């Protein structure tokens, strides 16, 4: 152990490294000296061999020229006496042995060495020397040379060098050890003093008599030791202060732990390296995790996996993955937990981790939902209240304004003689009637429908996508269900009846206010009809309201014509066989002045325009816009426009169409003029004249809504239309109605017999399209094939 400790000391390392360096250096010198000696021996040997070869060639060449083999043999015997020569054999120019020395004449001759082996590894060297005279070869001399003398000389030199190296290493090691001990004597004192200082023993300054490098180090060490003593005193005072601060921090930490433990929020501190540094009890209780110490210093991914097991598998999100935004998690037990985080920064604004905050908001959410429920529900019946009803109706009618295919019904009803019940039996009886009525009717209402109490004994049902037949059926069920209820007040058994009003949208109204007004008017029409019944809104029984509506639309139409709020949409009319677009129909729309991004469908303003005469102005606008569109799209085959019956009275209408075609340079055959069958039949004389004028221009005439009139087939011989558009009432239920199929076949057969084309509108599915193709209808139109668009995509 003492030796190893010595090797680890500065003296030991210095001496060891010096001795190792000396050994390496002397070994290198020894190796180089031996290499040089061997090279010198080899050069001396090569010189001697070259000298012997020259002498033998000079001696043997004259004898070989004269073929004096006896002289050759004598020369070989003489040469064999040379040092190191083991044998000689002479060959003539035919490779025949003619003389030899010191070798059996009949024995085998050693093989000539190729020269690949190092010379010091060989015991004998066998070489051949060519015998030449005046550039002519007279034979070869093979000699064997004993190399033992060469190896002996090499070994002797190696032994001398090794002995000298050992002596040099021993001598130099002794000298170096003495020098190292002398040089490091004061370093040993420094080391001992350092150990005493490190152990806390009293320090005595070291004496430095010589002002050399070591003396400088000793003086520096003395200064450092004095400074360390002062620092130790400072550290002792600082330790006392730190101990006092630690006690204060421990007290504050206890207070902070108590505060965090008392909080209802779940807290998780995640360090900058992604490991958990703190979990408060509220978090553990929130998620039902125990014990906490197993998660401290663990990666946050481990805690994430633990929480993920408590969440629904489908659609769940990963915890601890957010960037601080608020996130919510729904747990299988019905609780809702929120999560967000904030960065924990140091005074240098470097993020040192994040604080994750979790909160159970189940009760708050339930309270909020209850408040929303109370805000939208009637407190007595728990039905939707007036505010909820108005919001849903506005939303539905706004959607209907964007989607022309959306329709539905509003059903209004109140309890007949409800005031009598209240006045006679009291409000508690009235409340009981309202609750029973609400409960009974609720069982008849679908989940897609909204049942609301509007106030008093007035109720309403919003039925999206309800047809006239569906609304009537629901009204009948309401009447039956309410009539079947029995009440007993003050020992008197009573039955109730209701009056029901129905208004359809968009047929009866396009806004919520109008629709409510129409349904309310229909309900009072039912009351005037004897109560205990239902009525569909009839505009003819509500003339005052209708006039107000028409006057309002008259102003809107005038403003739309003036400010350019009318526009065209285009719906494709397809060939039945290939479904390729044959031509388009132009459909007029109006931009809502109050909502410029919304469109008003023609069903809302055309009836008012026809009553007020504004339809003629709309027809003129449609004609110009459609013909301009044809000019803008030269590849568009044809475009169909609708002309109202009021325009037939104008004898200049055909001339106006002709002028527009000429103005925009559009071929008349590309314009198709549609007029409804009912309007044509209403004024046969004007209709016939108008059709003749249009056809004379070269335009195509289409009779729209064909089949609605009472004598459609009979009037065909008077109305020379080119195309018959079969009314949608025969198409919408075609796959399931045998009567409609028979009627459509009859129209197609008659049209084909008269050389006219047929168009079927309201094609809504593939089965209807297949039946129409089978029947032989030429063209089809409907949402199944294409919807009205604001522009035309011409192939």
Secondary structure, 3 states (H helix, E strand, C coil): CHHHHHHHCHHHHHHHHHHHHHHHHHHHHHHHHHHHHHHHHHHHHHHHHHHHHHHHHHHHHHHHHCCCHHHHHHHHHHHCCCCCEEEEEEEECCCCEEEEECCCCCCCCCCCCCCCCCHHHCCEEEEEEEEEECCEEEEEEEEEEECHHHHHHHHHHHHHHHHHHHHHHHHHHHHHHHHHHHHCHHHHHHHHHHHHHHHCCCCCCCCCCCCCHHHHHHHHHHHHHHHHHHHHHHHHHHHHHHHHHHHHHHHHHHHHHHHHHHCCCEEEEEECCCEEEEECHHHHHHHCCCCCCCCCCCEHHHHHHHHHCCECCCCCCCCCCCCCCCEEEEECCCCEEEEEEEEEECCCCCEEEEEEEEEECHHHHHHHHHHHHHHHECCCCCCECHHHHHHHHHHHHHHHHHCCCCCEEEEEEEECCHHHHHHHHCHHHHHHHHHHHHHHHHCCCCCCCEEEEEECCEEEEEEECCCHHHHHHHHHHHHHHHHCCCEEECCEEECCCEEEEEEEECCCCCCHHHHHHHHHHHHHHHHHCCCCEEEECCHHHCHHHHHHHHHHHHHHHHHHHHHCCEEEEEEEEEECCCCCEEEEEEEEEEECCCCCCCEECHHHHHHHHHHHCCHHHHHHHHHHHHHHHHHHCCCCCCEEEECCHHHHHCCCHHHHHHHHHHHHCCCHHHEEEEEEHHHHHHCHHHHHHHHHHHHHHCCEEEEEEECCCCCHHHHCCCCCCCEEEECHHHCCCCCCCHHHHHHHHHHHHHHHHCCCEEEECCCCCHHHHHHHHHHCCCEECCCCCCCCECCCCCC
